[in-house]
Amino acid sequence: MSTPPTTILDWANSADPSDVTQPTSQITNSGWLGGMIPPNAYVNWIWKNLYDWLAHFKAGVAKYTDMEDAIDATPVGETFILDEYDVTDHPGDFAGGWDKGFTTDQVSVDAWGKGVLIATDQSATSGSLIAFSRNLLTTVASYTKTNTGVIKRAVTDGTYVVACYGDYVECWDMNGSQRWLYDHGAAVHDVCLDGVNAYFVGAKGTGNKWARAIALSDTGTPTPVWSYAHGNASEVVYCCCTDGNRLFMAGDASGLGSGATLRAISAADGKDANGEGGIGTDTLYQSWNAVQSNLCTQTGQLATDGKRLVVGYSTVAFKGVEVRSASFGAVIHSWTSFPSTDIVWVAIDSSFIYGLASAGGASRLHGFTKDLVESWIYRFQYSGTLYDVHAVASDCYRIFLACEPPPSPGPDSVYLSVNMHPKIWRRHASTDRFLPYRQLAIPEE
């Protein structure tokens, strides 16, 4: 390959603005016609525009060694390289934690590009749902529930916050103002969202429906986009997740023809593989059913990255993690917990699959490769005492834990290192999340 030039012609950067004018659309559409003498301002603009673009390309993708600097400097929709690889810092290592004054267990955690959402097991309307900055130092907003009840799960996409508690699902904007409240008519066990809708599942509610979708942009008392019938009696759906195309849900075996314990249905309209949910049959072949007796029994046991569906198990028959095809439901990989411990929460990001094993004061967070090879284990310990972890979330850069709080001044809000760098990242335009493009090779140290 030839050697590139070392300089770029710097054109008209000190010119009077009247001498640098963008050509009219008539000129740009037709080009210069025979006999035309281009005005100097038009020619200057063309050359300067060419210079500006060449300078932009020469500069390349912005590079940073600290994620916080990158977040502050990167415009929405732009790309940057983060290279802060540290041989002393390993995936799953404790990276930071603060005493935020929590006195009761944290039960749910979620992360978006700029912050962390934490819910506690307090039933009171206020003080149980708070968003923090990514370093957990600053409170972004607090969210007041309309009714009392312990939150099962709270999620956010950086624009909306949605939580389920008791029979209710409630939505706020990021500043803490309520947008809508929905009464399902029975216990709601899990909630997820995709930037368009909030989806939730639970026991049989009003209208004999087990799952519903509500537009995030709705207000007041919303009308569901669709409502789905999983069974015909007292079945319970315990957990759900979505990739934007499909809603995955798992729980008790359906009393309908399929007997499904795990389903993928259309996120857009709630149609399923065989039309038994009361909405219709999915003709786009996105839906499927799986029948397995030892499936999910609690919140947080499903997660997806759009390609893989991660399933956590906590039954007598099997305690472990499975990876299934998100497209077809087939089991691809399986891992059995040892020693035999319930897998109570799962998560997935660009680097790892996470399986949280809980055994009363002896929680273990397992980090797996995408083919379920165990890579590392973390246990939350402070002053020689082990504390439980109840939920896990990742923003692809840090792993955030919802913990049982140790006595003050012990850290009750904790994050771990992912440390899989360097990576190319992009500040996604529609969700304002910081997403890795792909894994890059790390040179030999």
KOLMAR-968130 format. One line per field, with one value per residue (C-alpha): residue number from 1; x, y, z. Coordinates in steps of 0.001 Angstrom, whole numbers. Each point is the difference from the previous one (the first is absolute). Layout:
<sites>
num = c(NUM | ...);
east = c(X | ...);
north = c(Y | ...);
up = c(Z | ...);
</sites>
This chain:
<sites>
num = c(1 | 2 | 3 | 4 | 5 | 6 | 7 | 8 | 9 | 10 | 11 | 12 | 13 | 14 | 15 | 16 | 17 | 18 | 19 | 20 | 21 | 22 | 23 | 24 | 25 | 26 | 27 | 28 | 29 | 30 | 31 | 32 | 33 | 34 | 35 | 36 | 37 | 38 | 39 | 40 | 41 | 42 | 43 | 44 | 45 | 46 | 47 | 48 | 49 | 50 | 51 | 52 | 53 | 54 | 55 | 56 | 57 | 58 | 59 | 60 | 61 | 62 | 63 | 64 | 65 | 66 | 67 | 68 | 69 | 70 | 71 | 72 | 73 | 74 | 75 | 76 | 77 | 78 | 79 | 80 | 81 | 82 | 83 | 84 | 85 | 86 | 87 | 88 | 89 | 90 | 91 | 92 | 93 | 94 | 95 | 96 | 97 | 98 | 99 | 100 | 101 | 102 | 103 | 104 | 105 | 106 | 107 | 108 | 109 | 110 | 111 | 112 | 113 | 114 | 115 | 116 | 117 | 118 | 119 | 120 | 121 | 122 | 123 | 124 | 125 | 126 | 127 | 128 | 129 | 130 | 131 | 132 | 133 | 134 | 135 | 136 | 137 | 138 | 139 | 140 | 141 | 142 | 143 | 144 | 145 | 146 | 147 | 148 | 149 | 150 | 151 | 152 | 153 | 154 | 155 | 156 | 157 | 158 | 159 | 160 | 161 | 162 | 163 | 164 | 165 | 166 | 167 | 168 | 169 | 170 | 171 | 172 | 173 | 174 | 175 | 176 | 177 | 178 | 179 | 180 | 181 | 182 | 183 | 184 | 185 | 186 | 187 | 188 | 189 | 190 | 191 | 192 | 193 | 194 | 195 | 196 | 197 | 198 | 199 | 200 | 201 | 202 | 203 | 204 | 205 | 206 | 207 | 208 | 209 | 210 | 211 | 212 | 213 | 214 | 215 | 216 | 217 | 218 | 219 | 220 | 221 | 222 | 223 | 224 | 225 | 226 | 227 | 228 | 229 | 230 | 231 | 232 | 233 | 234 | 235 | 236 | 237 | 238 | 239 | 240 | 241 | 242 | 243 | 244 | 245 | 246 | 247 | 248 | 249 | 250 | 251 | 252 | 253 | 254 | 255 | 256 | 257 | 258 | 259 | 260 | 261 | 262 | 263 | 264 | 265 | 266 | 267 | 268 | 269 | 270 | 271 | 272 | 273 | 274 | 275 | 276 | 277 | 278 | 279 | 280 | 281 | 282 | 283 | 284 | 285 | 286 | 287 | 288 | 289 | 290 | 291 | 292 | 293 | 294 | 295 | 296 | 297 | 298 | 299 | 300 | 301 | 302 | 303 | 304 | 305 | 306 | 307 | 308 | 309 | 310 | 311 | 312 | 313 | 314 | 315 | 316 | 317 | 318 | 319 | 320 | 321 | 322 | 323 | 324 | 325 | 326 | 327 | 328 | 329 | 330 | 331 | 332 | 333 | 334 | 335 | 336 | 337 | 338 | 339 | 340 | 341 | 342 | 343 | 344 | 345 | 346 | 347 | 348 | 349 | 350 | 351 | 352 | 353 | 354 | 355 | 356 | 357 | 358 | 359 | 360 | 361 | 362 | 363 | 364 | 365 | 366 | 367 | 368 | 369 | 370 | 371 | 372 | 373 | 374 | 375 | 376 | 377 | 378 | 379 | 380 | 381 | 382 | 383 | 384 | 385 | 386 | 387 | 388 | 389 | 390 | 391 | 392 | 393 | 394 | 395 | 396 | 397 | 398 | 399 | 400 | 401 | 402 | 403 | 404 | 405 | 406 | 407 | 408 | 409 | 410 | 411 | 412 | 413 | 414 | 415 | 416 | 417 | 418 | 419 | 420 | 421 | 422 | 423 | 424 | 425 | 426 | 427 | 428 | 429 | 430 | 431 | 432 | 433 | 434 | 435 | 436 | 437 | 438 | 439 | 440 | 441 | 442 | 443 | 444 | 445);
east = c(0 | 1294 | 937 | -2860 | 647 | 951 | -1840 | -3495 | -549 | -1521 | -2370 | -1822 | 17 | 754 | -2112 | -2761 | -3343 | -1322 | 2730 | -1087 | -3574 | -1708 | -1124 | -3735 | -1923 | -446 | 3798 | 630 | -2689 | 1172 | 3721 | 1968 | -1436 | 2087 | 1132 | -751 | 2632 | -399 | -203 | 3021 | -2242 | -1389 | 3430 | 1350 | -2916 | 570 | 3714 | -582 | -2699 | 2428 | 2691 | -2377 | -980 | 3607 | 1052 | -2886 | 989 | 3686 | -812 | -1706 | -2205 | 466 | 2067 | -298 | 1515 | -2872 | -3677 | -1170 | 2051 | -1446 | -3581 | 454 | 1579 | -1821 | -3005 | -3078 | 422 | 3816 | 2587 | 3089 | 2692 | 462 | 3368 | 590 | 1164 | 1758 | 1795 | -626 | -3783 | -1898 | -3609 | -2146 | 2378 | -1493 | 269 | -1821 | -2749 | -1565 | -2106 | -3186 | -1909 | -2134 | -1218 | -2050 | 830 | 283 | -2200 | 515 | 2681 | 156 | 2514 | -122 | 2751 | 122 | -1192 | -1294 | -3533 | -325 | -3152 | -244 | -2490 | -1725 | -3780 | -385 | -892 | 3219 | 3675 | -33 | 957 | 2965 | 2161 | 3683 | 2816 | 2236 | 2562 | -2823 | 1055 | -2872 | -3759 | -1657 | -3627 | -2324 | -3273 | -3090 | -2435 | -3692 | -777 | 1911 | 1609 | 3424 | 1527 | 672 | 2002 | 791 | 1463 | 997 | 1066 | 1380 | -3252 | -2586 | 34 | -2487 | -554 | -2368 | -1250 | -3055 | -2694 | 1431 | 2369 | 1027 | 1963 | 1894 | 2224 | 3660 | -642 | -2487 | -3317 | -2619 | -1244 | -2408 | -1186 | -1620 | -1896 | 440 | -2533 | 2426 | 3636 | 2517 | 3317 | 2268 | 295 | 2225 | 59 | 1395 | -206 | -3514 | -2058 | 152 | -836 | -1008 | -1065 | -1528 | -3005 | -3350 | -1283 | -2986 | -1564 | 1771 | 3299 | 3518 | 2161 | -483 | 1797 | -449 | 1486 | 2658 | -1270 | -3505 | -1281 | -2530 | -1926 | 1403 | -1695 | 2198 | 1369 | -913 | -831 | 940 | -1566 | 2712 | -2307 | -3523 | 86 | 2456 | 3282 | 2628 | 2541 | 3039 | 2483 | 425 | 2489 | -80 | 2274 | -2414 | -1354 | -1101 | -1184 | 1338 | -1912 | 275 | -1922 | -2601 | -1032 | -2851 | -3331 | -629 | 956 | 3734 | 719 | 2793 | 2177 | 2169 | -1260 | 1120 | -2841 | -101 | 844 | -1916 | -3408 | 228 | -695 | 1485 | 1077 | -3380 | -2548 | -969 | 611 | -3253 | 1609 | 917 | 2757 | 3358 | 608 | 3491 | 1434 | 1458 | -1927 | 532 | -963 | 2133 | -1249 | 2321 | -1098 | 2882 | -171 | -53 | -1777 | 973 | 773 | 3203 | 652 | -75 | 2361 | 771 | 2386 | -2215 | 1998 | 76 | -2659 | 1527 | -2119 | 674 | -1336 | -817 | -2058 | 654 | 540 | 2598 | 1979 | 2088 | 83 | -1013 | 682 | -2698 | -426 | -2090 | -1344 | -1081 | 219 | 2390 | 2523 | 3530 | 1996 | -753 | 1844 | -869 | 550 | 2559 | -464 | -3702 | -1385 | -2997 | 772 | -2218 | 996 | 1673 | 1349 | 1998 | 2202 | 2539 | 2683 | -1643 | -3065 | -724 | -1650 | -743 | -58 | -1587 | 86 | -781 | 3053 | 2217 | -879 | 2335 | 26 | 1275 | 1426 | -183 | 1203 | -2776 | 307 | -483 | 3612 | 400 | 2512 | -101 | -1982 | -665 | -1284 | -964 | 2026 | 538 | 2103 | 184 | -3773 | -1761 | -3162 | -2702 | -316 | -3580 | 310 | 2587 | 144 | 2734 | 528 | 2763 | 2642 | -938 | -1982 | -2416 | -1316 | -3141 | 1241 | -897 | 1497 | 2797 | 107 | 977 | 2536 | 132 | -750 | -3677 | 286 | 2670 | 1361 | 2524 | 2364 | -753 | 3529 | -335 | 1734 | 876 | -3365 | -1654 | -3047 | -2856 | -2335 | -3220 | -2160 | -3488 | 585 | 3012 | 1676 | 3709 | 273 | 3124 | 346 | 2271 | 2794 | 3513 | 3157 | 2060 | 3724 | 2460 | 1229);
north = c(0 | 3452 | 2476 | 2451 | 3737 | 1657 | 3284 | 1074 | 3271 | 2348 | 2095 | 3245 | -434 | 3711 | 1282 | 2534 | -1877 | 1882 | -1676 | -3532 | -693 | -3317 | -349 | 78 | -3241 | 1013 | 67 | -3203 | -1851 | 1097 | 537 | 2668 | 602 | 875 | 3584 | 544 | 1693 | -1389 | 2729 | 22 | -510 | -3229 | -1347 | 899 | -1805 | -3165 | -104 | 797 | -2674 | -2496 | 1042 | -308 | -3546 | -1087 | 1416 | -1869 | -3308 | 529 | 510 | -3410 | -1322 | 1799 | -2012 | 54 | -1851 | 792 | -694 | 3031 | 2338 | -1730 | 346 | 3702 | 709 | -2260 | 1461 | -2176 | -2279 | 252 | -2739 | -231 | -2472 | -801 | -1533 | -179 | -3601 | -598 | -3291 | 458 | 313 | -3144 | -666 | -401 | 1930 | 2426 | 3421 | 2315 | 388 | 2614 | 272 | 1601 | -382 | -3004 | -1893 | -2670 | -2473 | 1171 | -2222 | 1338 | 1830 | 1250 | 2139 | 2334 | 2012 | 2722 | -1569 | -2767 | -697 | -1710 | -1264 | -1145 | -2250 | 2895 | 14 | 3749 | 2192 | 2037 | -833 | -3431 | 912 | 2268 | 717 | 818 | 1156 | -2740 | 402 | -186 | 3332 | 2227 | -529 | 587 | -329 | -1789 | -1602 | 32 | -2895 | 797 | -3019 | -1924 | -3321 | -1593 | 406 | -3260 | 1607 | 3469 | 672 | 3007 | 885 | 3423 | 1726 | -1822 | -1893 | -2851 | -2041 | -2815 | -418 | -1785 | 61 | 3169 | 1111 | 3658 | 2180 | 3265 | 2233 | 171 | 3095 | -1864 | 1261 | -2730 | -759 | -2880 | -2639 | -3307 | -2408 | -3543 | -1406 | -2630 | -256 | 1220 | -1854 | 1460 | 2893 | 873 | 2647 | 628 | 3779 | -243 | -2108 | -1233 | -3716 | -1720 | -3451 | -1500 | -1884 | -86 | 3568 | 1979 | -1500 | -3345 | 1335 | -859 | 2382 | 3481 | 2676 | 3727 | 2814 | 1858 | 3255 | -532 | 2121 | -168 | -3286 | -1760 | -2447 | -3059 | -420 | -3676 | -2443 | -3692 | -3134 | -2470 | -2568 | -777 | -173 | 944 | -188 | 2675 | 1533 | 985 | 1696 | 1658 | 1774 | 1466 | 608 | 2477 | -2589 | -2689 | -148 | -3026 | -1225 | -2982 | -1511 | -2666 | -2390 | 1403 | -1760 | 575 | -2322 | 723 | -609 | 2573 | 1055 | 2258 | 2090 | 2526 | 2138 | 3017 | 3183 | 2119 | -1666 | -2895 | -2718 | -3412 | -3161 | -1743 | 2732 | -1129 | 3330 | 1516 | 2406 | -2043 | -2058 | 1581 | -350 | 1543 | -3113 | 1923 | -1995 | -3414 | -2109 | -2222 | -2570 | -694 | -915 | 1534 | 3563 | 3523 | 708 | 3611 | 3468 | 606 | -3504 | 960 | 2247 | 435 | 1765 | -681 | -3035 | -1984 | -558 | -591 | -2000 | -406 | -3023 | -382 | -3174 | -3285 | -1733 | 2414 | 2969 | 1665 | 2117 | -745 | 1888 | -469 | 1291 | 3165 | -815 | -3613 | -783 | -2931 | -591 | 887 | -184 | -1082 | 444 | -1665 | 1978 | -1524 | -189 | -311 | 3528 | 1867 | 2311 | 2918 | 2616 | 33 | 2744 | 296 | 2652 | 132 | -1790 | -2387 | -1902 | 459 | -2555 | 990 | -2972 | 781 | -2102 | 2320 | 2116 | -1874 | 1441 | -738 | 1978 | -2219 | 1588 | -2215 | 253 | -97 | -3807 | -302 | -674 | 1344 | 2857 | 1471 | 96 | 2978 | -44 | 3216 | 173 | 2835 | -160 | -3760 | -511 | -1217 | 1820 | -978 | 1379 | 46 | 1319 | 919 | 2334 | 1088 | 3018 | -1956 | 1962 | -607 | -2709 | 1418 | -2020 | 323 | -980 | -764 | 3080 | -575 | 2205 | 3616 | 1113 | -3150 | 363 | -727 | 880 | -1964 | -362 | -2391 | 283 | -1517 | 900 | -1413 | 2849 | 1567 | 297 | 2191 | 1608 | 2065 | 2391 | -1359 | 2751 | -1274 | -1457 | 2099 | -3149 | -644 | -3209 | -1925 | -600 | -3025 | -1613 | 933 | -2035 | 1068 | 109 | -2021 | 1995);
up = c(0 | -893 | 2691 | 658 | -188 | 3247 | -528 | -1027 | -1852 | 2578 | -2109 | 841 | 3774 | 492 | -2905 | 421 | 285 | -3031 | -2052 | 1038 | -1116 | -603 | -3624 | -628 | -542 | -3651 | -438 | 1967 | -1982 | -3475 | 600 | -1834 | -3445 | -3049 | 48 | 3711 | 2146 | 3560 | 2657 | 2308 | 3085 | -1468 | -890 | 3442 | 1655 | -2050 | 793 | 3674 | 261 | -1540 | 2477 | 2976 | -961 | -656 | 3377 | 1636 | -1595 | 789 | 3673 | 47 | 2777 | 3307 | 2485 | 3780 | 2922 | 2365 | -613 | 1971 | -2231 | -3088 | 1227 | 709 | -3379 | -2480 | -1865 | -461 | -3012 | -62 | 493 | 2214 | 988 | 3672 | 847 | 3723 | 206 | 3310 | 692 | 3737 | -477 | -963 | -1041 | 3096 | 2276 | 2508 | -1676 | 2389 | 2547 | 2209 | 3121 | -1353 | 3242 | -954 | 3056 | -1759 | -2757 | -3577 | -2158 | -3526 | -1993 | -3577 | -1901 | -2961 | -1693 | 2641 | 3231 | 2244 | 1249 | 3402 | 1747 | 3605 | 1797 | 1808 | -393 | 588 | -2963 | 186 | 465 | -1639 | -3586 | -776 | -3044 | 481 | -2250 | -1421 | 2795 | 2589 | 1513 | -1122 | 288 | -3387 | 1133 | 2408 | -1074 | 2194 | -345 | -63 | 2201 | 2647 | -849 | -378 | -3446 | -1812 | -2777 | -1351 | -3463 | -2084 | -3538 | 942 | -969 | 2120 | 3296 | 506 | 3168 | 987 | 3574 | 1346 | -2703 | -1581 | -2727 | 126 | -2422 | 578 | -2077 | 1040 | 2117 | 2212 | -1397 | -334 | -3504 | 586 | 2486 | -965 | 2291 | -1355 | 2462 | 1352 | 1086 | -2594 | 189 | -2668 | -2449 | -2951 | -2721 | -3463 | -457 | -1495 | 2419 | 3567 | 322 | 3208 | 1174 | 3116 | 1317 | -1833 | 75 | -1202 | -3106 | 612 | -1319 | 1190 | -2055 | -1455 | -2012 | 646 | -2092 | 1966 | -1505 | 1437 | 2887 | 2823 | 62 | -3066 | -2363 | -662 | -3516 | 453 | 2812 | -97 | 1501 | 1020 | 1594 | 1078 | 3800 | 2766 | -1922 | 771 | -2384 | 2069 | -2307 | -3383 | -2251 | -3503 | -2970 | -1600 | -2437 | 2437 | 3580 | 1842 | 3045 | 2341 | 2892 | 757 | -2744 | -2064 | 433 | -3697 | -2835 | -140 | 3687 | -460 | 2925 | -2172 | -2901 | -2570 | -1350 | -2299 | 1905 | -2501 | 328 | 2501 | -2569 | 791 | -1806 | 34 | 694 | 3492 | 1769 | -1218 | -2482 | -3057 | -1606 | -755 | -3732 | 91 | 1682 | 2909 | 2609 | 1564 | 3033 | 2237 | 2492 | 2917 | 3490 | 1956 | -1222 | 1488 | 3277 | 798 | -1315 | -1947 | -1347 | -3703 | -1988 | -3687 | -2356 | -3037 | -1063 | 3236 | 2646 | 3438 | 2455 | 3723 | 1906 | 3685 | 275 | 1762 | -3332 | -1347 | 1304 | -2661 | -3152 | -3578 | -3200 | -2634 | -3507 | 155 | -3464 | 545 | 3743 | -401 | 2810 | -1133 | 3267 | 3562 | 3318 | 3309 | 3190 | 2352 | 2863 | -852 | 470 | -1390 | -2928 | 950 | -2579 | -3419 | -2259 | -3215 | -1617 | -2823 | 2039 | 2458 | 1129 | 3702 | 2269 | 3588 | 2389 | 3352 | 3136 | 2897 | 821 | -2436 | -3401 | -2893 | -3227 | -2811 | -3131 | -3087 | -3564 | -2595 | -230 | 3798 | 932 | 3528 | -55 | 3513 | 3286 | 2270 | 3596 | 1801 | 3209 | 2461 | 3167 | -235 | -331 | -3142 | -1103 | -2469 | -3519 | -1326 | -3571 | -2617 | -3016 | -2412 | -2246 | -1825 | 1911 | 3628 | 1778 | 2572 | 2940 | 2136 | 3444 | 3553 | 1712 | 2517 | 3106 | -723 | -1176 | -2102 | -3731 | -699 | -3719 | -1842 | -3535 | -1530 | -2930 | -3412 | -1215 | -3507 | -1818 | -2371 | -1707 | -2553 | 1617 | -1375 | 1772 | -1471 | -1490 | 894 | 3471 | 1117 | 1291 | -403 | -2000 | -1063 | -3721 | 207 | 1983 | -1098 | 543 | 3002 | -823 | 2026 | 2998);
</sites>
